[in-house]
Amino acid sequence: MPVVDEIAFLSPPIPLTRMALALVSNAASQLASWMAKKQGESRVTTLATATIATLVLLHLWDQTANRKKTKGIPGSGGLPWIGETLFYATSPRDFAEERFNKYGEIWLTNIIFTNVVFVTGREILDFVFANPEIFPNDMFAPLAEILEGFPGVQYGAEHRANRTLVLQTLTDRNLKNRLGTMVEQFEKHINNWALQDKTEIYTSTELIIVHFMIRMLMHVEDASEEMLKEFAHLFGEYGKAVFGLPIDLGNWSIRGRAFKARRRIQGFIEDIVVKRRAENIRKDDSLQLLIDYMDKETGQPRDCHYISNVAFVLFLAAIDTSTSLICSTVTELCKDSQARAKVVEECRSVWGSKTLSALSNDELHEGLRKLTYTDAAVREALRLNAPVGSTFRRVTQDCQIPGTDHVFPKGWMVALCLDRTGRLNSNFKDCETFIPERWLPGGDAEKHSNFRGDIIPFVKGIHMCPGRDFAITEAKVMVSLLALRDRWPEVVRWPSAYLDKPAKYARDGMELKVF
């Protein structure tokens, strides 16, 4: 049985009855009065003593109530009130990994004054994702504010409308028509990498994705090189605030600069939409798909701000996860010489002596479909390095945790650890080893195809990432371009640790020498 920490578990102030409050306050006052009489303390000291006594009594009261509610879930609440916030903020993945190894697949903690139950495993995650009415994605209000328009923080008609519009740009036909642009942008940057002594792959790949997403959304005439550089800077400013402190002090704060950056980007997009509609201009890009889309309920096109909101969501949602997946795949292939040799051999066999930039979209689409081993390598990288490490849901009613005697108490948060689910010995033999063959036809993970089963790299249910296939295609294009060069890149410096920003990211980067 997992060991429960001796350190008391402290929850945030849960709704107390008037009687409980009265009893606690009275007890604290009596204690403070007694100490003041006995020791002749000042009023300030008396007030401080009463406050501390009240906190201690509340702490003990909550500890008993919480242990009873959860029916003995193991874990530790850490320090009074702040819980284990500092440990979690330092490295969320390492924090969770250490405690999973200590407590098992279910454990509790306290983060930012909030009780959180961390869980992993297919049965529990499927249960939570299948019941969004019980476990809504109820984010911290300031975070939901800065993520305005993101389908991941929406429900009901608003969520369906936004998700439908995003999917218009991610259809297989539209993605197929953008493969030439993808290859062009990726190849241009990789050629620049080869001119340098070393390249930090995470920041460099992120820049590629930003440039490609802009090119995919807007015609080249609308997106100059200067604008690409400005957008890359603005997205960087915005990204810093997604999990930053919710303090808005105008341009003096990260959050203030993030809102300014978002307004600048959306304003640029809205100007293009207005001009195209006024002058009846049509372009072959994803923005045109958004402009042409008719609302099914009203039969009218969407307004400019709505379109710019969806375009912005499309940008930002693709950057972190795509960067993480591409870099994780390259990293795993750099580690495993045998898998790398098979990928290089397959890519050279499929593509031959042709350069990818010389192929049509149809030829690129057909070639990527034939890269079965490369596809398996990307899936295996996803299993070991899920771009979305964890996601949080709020509990709206008490309910039993499937397969256990424990209970999710109402008002608590549940942390669904997606990356851990793909690395359970109960699901995968040699779970910590990179084995692409398990994803080939007849492999021991064939039942997990289409991301159903025991790996959940892009969340599940109504908030599943709509761009999952798009990210995999990007990874296969990057691997193909590297495999067709004279030599596979050499690692100059390996990452020392990983963090979430929000996708998995090397803390100090990873440097490659590209030939």
KOLMAR-23835 format. One record per residue (C-alpha): residue number from 1; x, y, z; residue in one letter. Coordinates in steps of 0.25 Angstrom, whole numbers, plus 2048, in hexadecimal, padded with zeros to 3 digits. Example, Ala and Ser with C-alpha at 12.3 -4.5 7.8 and 13.67 -1.06 7.14 Angstrom:
<rs>
R, k, u, v, w, r
R, 1, 831, 7EE, 81F, a
R, 2, 837, 7FC, 81D, s
</rs>
This chain:
<rs>
R, k, u, v, w, r
R, 1, 800, 800, 800, m
R, 2, 805, 80E, 7FD, p
R, 3, 80A, 816, 809, v
R, 4, 802, 822, 80D, v
R, 5, 80B, 82E, 811, d
R, 6, 80C, 832, 820, e
R, 7, 80B, 841, 81B, i
R, 8, 7FD, 845, 81C, a
R, 9, 7F5, 847, 810, f
R, 10, 7EF, 855, 80F, l
R, 11, 7E4, 859, 806, s
R, 12, 7DF, 867, 802, p
R, 13, 7D4, 86D, 80A, p
R, 14, 7C8, 864, 807, i
R, 15, 7BA, 868, 80A, p
R, 16, 7B9, 867, 819, l
R, 17, 7AC, 867, 821, t
R, 18, 7A9, 873, 82A, r
R, 19, 7AA, 86A, 836, m
R, 20, 7B8, 865, 832, a
R, 21, 7BC, 874, 830, l
R, 22, 7B7, 878, 83D, a
R, 23, 7BD, 86D, 845, l
R, 24, 7CB, 86F, 83E, v
R, 25, 7CA, 87E, 840, s
R, 26, 7C6, 87D, 84F, n
R, 27, 7D1, 872, 851, a
R, 28, 7DC, 87C, 84B, a
R, 29, 7D7, 888, 853, s
R, 30, 7D7, 880, 860, q
R, 31, 7E5, 87B, 85D, l
R, 32, 7EA, 889, 85A, a
R, 33, 7E3, 88F, 866, s
R, 34, 7E9, 885, 86F, w
R, 35, 7F7, 887, 86A, m
R, 36, 7F6, 896, 86B, a
R, 37, 7F2, 895, 87A, k
R, 38, 7FD, 88C, 87D, k
R, 39, 808, 892, 876, q
R, 40, 804, 8A1, 875, g
R, 41, 805, 8A1, 866, e
R, 42, 802, 8AE, 85E, s
R, 43, 7F5, 8AF, 855, r
R, 44, 7FE, 8AC, 849, v
R, 45, 803, 8A0, 84E, t
R, 46, 7F6, 89B, 853, t
R, 47, 7F0, 89E, 845, l
R, 48, 7FB, 896, 83E, a
R, 49, 7FA, 88A, 848, t
R, 50, 7EB, 88A, 845, a
R, 51, 7ED, 88A, 836, t
R, 52, 7F7, 87E, 837, i
R, 53, 7EE, 877, 841, a
R, 54, 7E3, 878, 837, t
R, 55, 7EB, 873, 82B, l
R, 56, 7F0, 867, 833, v
R, 57, 7E2, 863, 837, l
R, 58, 7DD, 865, 829, l
R, 59, 7E8, 85D, 824, h
R, 60, 7E5, 851, 82E, l
R, 61, 7D6, 852, 82B, w
R, 62, 7D9, 852, 81B, d
R, 63, 7E3, 847, 81D, q
R, 64, 7D8, 83E, 824, t
R, 65, 7CD, 842, 81A, a
R, 66, 7D6, 83F, 80D, n
R, 67, 7DB, 832, 812, r
R, 68, 7CD, 82D, 814, k
R, 69, 7C8, 833, 807, k
R, 70, 7D3, 82C, 7FE, t
R, 71, 7D3, 81F, 806, k
R, 72, 7E2, 81E, 808, g
R, 73, 7E8, 823, 7FB, i
R, 74, 7F7, 823, 7FE, p
R, 75, 7FF, 830, 7FC, g
R, 76, 804, 83D, 803, s
R, 77, 7FE, 84B, 804, g
R, 78, 80C, 851, 807, g
R, 79, 80D, 85E, 80E, l
R, 80, 800, 865, 814, p
R, 81, 7F8, 86C, 80A, w
R, 82, 802, 86D, 7FF, i
R, 83, 803, 85E, 7FE, g
R, 84, 80D, 858, 7F4, e
R, 85, 80C, 864, 7EB, t
R, 86, 81B, 868, 7EB, l
R, 87, 81F, 85A, 7E8, f
R, 88, 815, 858, 7DD, y
R, 89, 818, 865, 7D6, a
R, 90, 827, 862, 7D5, t
R, 91, 825, 856, 7CC, s
R, 92, 816, 850, 7CB, p
R, 93, 81B, 843, 7C4, r
R, 94, 826, 840, 7CE, d
R, 95, 81C, 843, 7D9, f
R, 96, 812, 83A, 7D4, a
R, 97, 81C, 82F, 7D0, e
R, 98, 822, 82E, 7DE, e
R, 99, 815, 82D, 7E5, r
R, 100, 80F, 823, 7DB, f
R, 101, 81B, 81A, 7DF, n
R, 102, 819, 81C, 7ED, k
R, 103, 80A, 81B, 7EF, y
R, 104, 805, 814, 7E2, g
R, 105, 7FB, 818, 7D8, e
R, 106, 7F2, 820, 7E1, i
R, 107, 7F7, 82B, 7EB, w
R, 108, 7F3, 838, 7F0, l
R, 109, 7F9, 846, 7F3, t
R, 110, 7F6, 854, 7F4, n
R, 111, 7FA, 85E, 7E9, i
R, 112, 7F7, 86D, 7EA, i
R, 113, 7ED, 86C, 7F5, f
R, 114, 7E6, 861, 7EE, t
R, 115, 7E4, 852, 7F1, n
R, 116, 7E9, 849, 7E5, v
R, 117, 7E8, 83A, 7E3, v
R, 118, 7F3, 836, 7D9, f
R, 119, 7EE, 829, 7D1, v
R, 120, 7F3, 821, 7C5, t
R, 121, 7EF, 814, 7BE, g
R, 122, 7E5, 812, 7B2, r
R, 123, 7D9, 80E, 7BB, e
R, 124, 7D9, 81B, 7C4, i
R, 125, 7DC, 824, 7B8, l
R, 126, 7D1, 81F, 7AF, d
R, 127, 7C7, 820, 7BA, f
R, 128, 7CB, 82F, 7BC, v
R, 129, 7CB, 832, 7AE, f
R, 130, 7BE, 82B, 7AB, a
R, 131, 7B7, 834, 7B6, n
R, 132, 7BA, 842, 7B3, p
R, 133, 7AD, 847, 7BB, e
R, 134, 7B4, 841, 7C7, i
R, 135, 7C2, 845, 7C4, f
R, 136, 7C1, 852, 7BC, p
R, 137, 7CE, 859, 7B7, n
R, 138, 7CC, 864, 7C1, d
R, 139, 7D9, 86C, 7C1, m
R, 140, 7DE, 877, 7CA, f
R, 141, 7D6, 883, 7C6, a
R, 142, 7E2, 88C, 7C2, p
R, 143, 7E8, 880, 7B9, l
R, 144, 7DA, 87E, 7B3, a
R, 145, 7DA, 88D, 7B0, e
R, 146, 7E8, 88D, 7A9, i
R, 147, 7E3, 881, 7A1, l
R, 148, 7D6, 887, 79C, e
R, 149, 7D1, 880, 790, g
R, 150, 7D9, 873, 792, f
R, 151, 7CF, 867, 790, p
R, 152, 7D7, 860, 79C, g
R, 153, 7D0, 86A, 7A6, v
R, 154, 7C2, 86A, 7A0, q
R, 155, 7B6, 861, 7A0, y
R, 156, 7A8, 860, 799, g
R, 157, 7A5, 868, 78D, a
R, 158, 7B1, 871, 78E, e
R, 159, 7BA, 866, 78E, h
R, 160, 7B3, 85F, 783, r
R, 161, 7B4, 86B, 77A, a
R, 162, 7C2, 86E, 77D, n
R, 163, 7C7, 860, 77B, r
R, 164, 7BF, 85E, 76E, t
R, 165, 7C6, 86B, 768, l
R, 166, 7D4, 866, 76D, v
R, 167, 7D1, 859, 766, l
R, 168, 7CE, 860, 759, q
R, 169, 7DD, 863, 758, t
R, 170, 7E2, 855, 75C, l
R, 171, 7DA, 84C, 752, t
R, 172, 7E3, 842, 74B, d
R, 173, 7E1, 849, 73E, r
R, 174, 7E5, 857, 743, n
R, 175, 7F2, 851, 74A, l
R, 176, 7F5, 849, 73D, k
R, 177, 7F5, 857, 736, n
R, 178, 7FF, 85D, 740, r
R, 179, 809, 852, 73F, l
R, 180, 812, 859, 735, g
R, 181, 812, 866, 73E, t
R, 182, 815, 85D, 74A, m
R, 183, 821, 857, 743, v
R, 184, 826, 865, 73E, e
R, 185, 826, 86B, 74B, q
R, 186, 82C, 85F, 752, f
R, 187, 837, 85D, 748, e
R, 188, 83B, 86C, 748, k
R, 189, 83D, 86C, 757, h
R, 190, 845, 85F, 757, i
R, 191, 84E, 864, 74C, n
R, 192, 851, 870, 755, n
R, 193, 854, 867, 761, w
R, 194, 85E, 860, 758, a
R, 195, 866, 86D, 757, l
R, 196, 867, 86E, 766, q
R, 197, 871, 867, 76F, d
R, 198, 865, 863, 778, k
R, 199, 856, 865, 779, t
R, 200, 84D, 865, 785, e
R, 201, 842, 85C, 77F, i
R, 202, 836, 860, 788, y
R, 203, 837, 86F, 786, t
R, 204, 83A, 86D, 777, s
R, 205, 82F, 863, 775, t
R, 206, 825, 86C, 77C, e
R, 207, 829, 877, 772, l
R, 208, 827, 86E, 766, i
R, 209, 819, 86A, 76B, i
R, 210, 815, 879, 76D, v
R, 211, 81A, 87C, 75F, h
R, 212, 813, 871, 759, f
R, 213, 806, 873, 760, m
R, 214, 806, 882, 75B, i
R, 215, 809, 87D, 74D, r
R, 216, 7FE, 873, 74E, m
R, 217, 7F3, 87C, 753, l
R, 218, 7F7, 888, 74A, m
R, 219, 7FB, 889, 73C, h
R, 220, 80A, 88D, 73A, v
R, 221, 805, 89B, 735, e
R, 222, 7FF, 89E, 742, d
R, 223, 80B, 899, 74B, a
R, 224, 818, 89F, 748, s
R, 225, 825, 89B, 74E, e
R, 226, 825, 8A7, 758, e
R, 227, 817, 8A3, 75C, m
R, 228, 81C, 894, 75F, l
R, 229, 827, 899, 768, k
R, 230, 81D, 8A3, 76F, e
R, 231, 812, 898, 771, f
R, 232, 81D, 88E, 777, a
R, 233, 821, 899, 781, h
R, 234, 812, 89C, 784, l
R, 235, 80F, 88D, 786, f
R, 236, 81A, 88C, 78F, g
R, 237, 815, 897, 798, e
R, 238, 808, 891, 798, y
R, 239, 80C, 883, 79C, g
R, 240, 814, 888, 7A8, k
R, 241, 807, 88C, 7AF, a
R, 242, 7FF, 880, 7AD, v
R, 243, 804, 87A, 7BA, f
R, 244, 80A, 886, 7C0, g
R, 245, 805, 88E, 7CB, l
R, 246, 7F7, 894, 7C9, p
R, 247, 7FB, 8A2, 7CC, i
R, 248, 7F8, 8AD, 7C1, d
R, 249, 800, 8BA, 7C3, l
R, 250, 800, 8BE, 7B4, g
R, 251, 80C, 8BD, 7AC, n
R, 252, 814, 8BC, 7B9, w
R, 253, 80F, 8AE, 7BB, s
R, 254, 810, 8A1, 7B3, i
R, 255, 801, 8A0, 7B3, r
R, 256, 7FF, 8AE, 7AE, g
R, 257, 809, 8AC, 7A3, r
R, 258, 802, 89F, 79F, a
R, 259, 7F5, 8A6, 79E, f
R, 260, 7FB, 8B1, 795, k
R, 261, 802, 8A6, 78D, a
R, 262, 7F5, 89F, 78A, r
R, 263, 7EE, 8AB, 787, r
R, 264, 7F9, 8AF, 77D, r
R, 265, 7F8, 8A1, 776, i
R, 266, 7E9, 8A1, 775, q
R, 267, 7E9, 8AF, 770, g
R, 268, 7F2, 8AB, 765, f
R, 269, 7E9, 89F, 761, i
R, 270, 7DC, 8A8, 762, e
R, 271, 7E2, 8B2, 759, d
R, 272, 7E4, 8A7, 74E, i
R, 273, 7D6, 8A2, 750, v
R, 274, 7D0, 8B0, 74E, v
R, 275, 7D8, 8B2, 742, k
R, 276, 7D5, 8A5, 73B, r
R, 277, 7C6, 8A7, 73E, r
R, 278, 7C6, 8B5, 739, a
R, 279, 7CD, 8B3, 72D, e
R, 280, 7C8, 8A5, 72A, n
R, 281, 7D6, 89F, 72A, i
R, 282, 7D7, 890, 72B, r
R, 283, 7E4, 888, 72F, k
R, 284, 7E8, 87A, 730, d
R, 285, 7EB, 879, 73F, d
R, 286, 7E5, 874, 74C, s
R, 287, 7E0, 882, 74F, l
R, 288, 7D7, 882, 743, q
R, 289, 7D1, 875, 749, l
R, 290, 7CD, 87D, 755, l
R, 291, 7C8, 889, 74E, i
R, 292, 7BF, 880, 745, d
R, 293, 7B9, 878, 750, y
R, 294, 7AB, 87A, 753, m
R, 295, 7A4, 879, 761, d
R, 296, 79B, 86D, 760, k
R, 297, 791, 874, 769, e
R, 298, 790, 882, 763, t
R, 299, 795, 87F, 755, g
R, 300, 79E, 88B, 756, q
R, 301, 7AD, 88C, 755, p
R, 302, 7B5, 88E, 762, r
R, 303, 7B9, 89C, 766, d
R, 304, 7C8, 8A1, 765, c
R, 305, 7CB, 8A0, 774, h
R, 306, 7C6, 891, 775, y
R, 307, 7CE, 88D, 769, i
R, 308, 7DB, 894, 76F, s
R, 309, 7D8, 88D, 77C, n
R, 310, 7D7, 87F, 775, v
R, 311, 7E4, 882, 76D, a
R, 312, 7EB, 886, 779, f
R, 313, 7E7, 879, 780, v
R, 314, 7EB, 871, 774, l
R, 315, 7F9, 878, 775, f
R, 316, 7FC, 876, 783, l
R, 317, 7F6, 868, 785, a
R, 318, 7FF, 863, 77A, a
R, 319, 80C, 869, 77F, i
R, 320, 80F, 862, 78C, d
R, 321, 80A, 854, 789, t
R, 322, 810, 853, 77B, s
R, 323, 81E, 858, 781, t
R, 324, 81D, 84E, 78C, s
R, 325, 81A, 843, 783, l
R, 326, 824, 846, 778, i
R, 327, 82F, 848, 782, c
R, 328, 82C, 83B, 78A, s
R, 329, 82C, 833, 77E, t
R, 330, 839, 838, 779, v
R, 331, 83F, 836, 788, t
R, 332, 83B, 828, 788, e
R, 333, 841, 825, 77B, l
R, 334, 84E, 82C, 77F, c
R, 335, 84E, 822, 78B, k
R, 336, 84B, 815, 783, d
R, 337, 854, 812, 778, s
R, 338, 84D, 806, 773, q
R, 339, 83F, 80D, 772, a
R, 340, 846, 819, 76C, r
R, 341, 84D, 810, 761, a
R, 342, 83F, 80A, 75E, k
R, 343, 839, 817, 75C, v
R, 344, 844, 81D, 753, v
R, 345, 843, 810, 74B, e
R, 346, 834, 811, 749, e
R, 347, 834, 820, 746, c
R, 348, 83F, 81E, 73B, r
R, 349, 837, 812, 735, s
R, 350, 82A, 81A, 735, v
R, 351, 82F, 827, 730, w
R, 352, 83B, 822, 728, g
R, 353, 844, 82D, 722, s
R, 354, 839, 838, 721, k
R, 355, 839, 844, 72A, t
R, 356, 82C, 845, 731, l
R, 357, 82A, 854, 72D, s
R, 358, 82A, 84F, 71E, a
R, 359, 81E, 846, 721, l
R, 360, 80F, 849, 71F, s
R, 361, 805, 849, 72B, n
R, 362, 800, 83C, 726, d
R, 363, 80D, 836, 725, e
R, 364, 811, 83B, 733, l
R, 365, 804, 835, 738, h
R, 366, 806, 828, 732, e
R, 367, 814, 827, 737, g
R, 368, 811, 82B, 745, l
R, 369, 806, 820, 745, r
R, 370, 811, 815, 742, k
R, 371, 81A, 819, 74D, l
R, 372, 815, 80E, 756, t
R, 373, 821, 80C, 75F, y
R, 374, 823, 81B, 760, t
R, 375, 815, 81D, 764, d
R, 376, 817, 812, 76F, a
R, 377, 823, 819, 774, a
R, 378, 81A, 826, 776, v
R, 379, 810, 81E, 77D, r
R, 380, 81A, 818, 786, e
R, 381, 820, 826, 789, a
R, 382, 811, 82A, 78C, l
R, 383, 810, 81F, 796, r
R, 384, 81C, 823, 79E, l
R, 385, 81B, 832, 79C, n
R, 386, 80C, 836, 79C, a
R, 387, 80C, 844, 797, p
R, 388, 801, 847, 7A1, v
R, 389, 807, 842, 7AE, g
R, 390, 7FA, 844, 7B7, s
R, 391, 7ED, 84B, 7B7, t
R, 392, 7E4, 84F, 7C2, f
R, 393, 7D5, 84D, 7C5, r
R, 394, 7CC, 852, 7D0, r
R, 395, 7C3, 848, 7D8, v
R, 396, 7B5, 84D, 7D8, t
R, 397, 7AF, 842, 7E1, q
R, 398, 7B5, 837, 7EA, d
R, 399, 7B7, 82A, 7E2, c
R, 400, 7BF, 81D, 7E4, q
R, 401, 7CC, 81B, 7DC, i
R, 402, 7CB, 80F, 7D3, p
R, 403, 7D1, 803, 7D8, g
R, 404, 7D4, 808, 7E6, t
R, 405, 7CD, 80B, 7F3, d
R, 406, 7D2, 81A, 7F2, h
R, 407, 7C9, 826, 7EF, v
R, 408, 7CB, 832, 7E7, f
R, 409, 7C5, 83D, 7F0, p
R, 410, 7BC, 848, 7EB, k
R, 411, 7C4, 855, 7E9, g
R, 412, 7D2, 84F, 7E7, w
R, 413, 7DA, 84E, 7DB, m
R, 414, 7DF, 842, 7D3, v
R, 415, 7EC, 842, 7CC, a
R, 416, 7EC, 838, 7C1, l
R, 417, 7FA, 834, 7BE, c
R, 418, 7FA, 830, 7AF, l
R, 419, 809, 82E, 7AD, d
R, 420, 809, 824, 7B9, r
R, 421, 7FE, 81C, 7B3, t
R, 422, 807, 818, 7A7, g
R, 423, 812, 813, 7B0, r
R, 424, 80C, 809, 7B9, l
R, 425, 812, 7FB, 7B9, n
R, 426, 804, 7F5, 7BA, s
R, 427, 801, 7FA, 7AC, n
R, 428, 80E, 7FA, 7A5, f
R, 429, 81A, 7F0, 7A6, k
R, 430, 827, 7F7, 7A8, d
R, 431, 81F, 804, 7AA, c
R, 432, 82A, 80D, 7AB, e
R, 433, 831, 808, 79F, t
R, 434, 830, 80F, 791, f
R, 435, 82A, 803, 788, i
R, 436, 824, 808, 77B, p
R, 437, 821, 7FA, 777, e
R, 438, 816, 7F9, 781, r
R, 439, 80E, 802, 778, w
R, 440, 80F, 7FA, 76B, l
R, 441, 805, 7F0, 766, p
R, 442, 805, 7E4, 76F, g
R, 443, 80D, 7EC, 77A, g
R, 444, 808, 7EB, 789, d
R, 445, 802, 7F9, 788, a
R, 446, 7FA, 7F7, 77C, e
R, 447, 7ED, 7F8, 784, k
R, 448, 7F1, 806, 788, h
R, 449, 7F0, 80C, 77A, s
R, 450, 7E9, 819, 777, n
R, 451, 7ED, 81D, 785, f
R, 452, 7E3, 815, 78C, r
R, 453, 7E7, 80C, 797, g
R, 454, 7F2, 80E, 7A1, d
R, 455, 7F9, 81A, 79C, i
R, 456, 7F2, 828, 79B, i
R, 457, 7FB, 832, 796, p
R, 458, 7F1, 83C, 791, f
R, 459, 7E6, 83B, 79C, v
R, 460, 7D9, 834, 799, k
R, 461, 7CA, 837, 798, g
R, 462, 7C4, 844, 794, i
R, 463, 7D1, 84C, 796, h
R, 464, 7DA, 842, 78F, m
R, 465, 7E5, 84A, 787, c
R, 466, 7DF, 84C, 778, p
R, 467, 7ED, 84D, 773, g
R, 468, 7F3, 840, 777, r
R, 469, 7F5, 83A, 769, d
R, 470, 7FA, 848, 765, f
R, 471, 805, 847, 76F, a
R, 472, 809, 839, 76B, i
R, 473, 80A, 83D, 75D, t
R, 474, 813, 849, 761, e
R, 475, 81C, 83F, 768, a
R, 476, 81D, 835, 75D, k
R, 477, 821, 841, 753, v
R, 478, 82C, 845, 75D, m
R, 479, 832, 837, 75E, v
R, 480, 831, 835, 74F, s
R, 481, 839, 842, 74D, l
R, 482, 844, 83F, 757, l
R, 483, 845, 830, 752, a
R, 484, 847, 834, 744, l
R, 485, 853, 83D, 747, r
R, 486, 861, 838, 746, d
R, 487, 862, 834, 755, r
R, 488, 858, 834, 760, w
R, 489, 85A, 83F, 76A, p
R, 490, 864, 83D, 776, e
R, 491, 860, 841, 784, v
R, 492, 869, 84C, 789, v
R, 493, 862, 84D, 797, r
R, 494, 857, 845, 79C, w
R, 495, 84C, 84B, 7A5, p
R, 496, 84E, 84A, 7B4, s
R, 497, 83F, 84A, 7B8, a
R, 498, 831, 84D, 7B2, y
R, 499, 826, 856, 7B6, l
R, 500, 818, 85A, 7B1, d
R, 501, 816, 867, 7A9, k
R, 502, 80B, 861, 7A9, p
R, 503, 810, 856, 79F, a
R, 504, 81C, 84E, 7A3, k
R, 505, 828, 856, 7A1, y
R, 506, 837, 855, 7A4, a
R, 507, 83A, 85E, 7AF, r
R, 508, 848, 863, 7AA, d
R, 509, 846, 85E, 79B, g
R, 510, 84D, 854, 793, m
R, 511, 858, 858, 789, e
R, 512, 85A, 850, 77C, l
R, 513, 864, 851, 771, k
R, 514, 85D, 850, 763, v
R, 515, 865, 84C, 757, f
</rs>
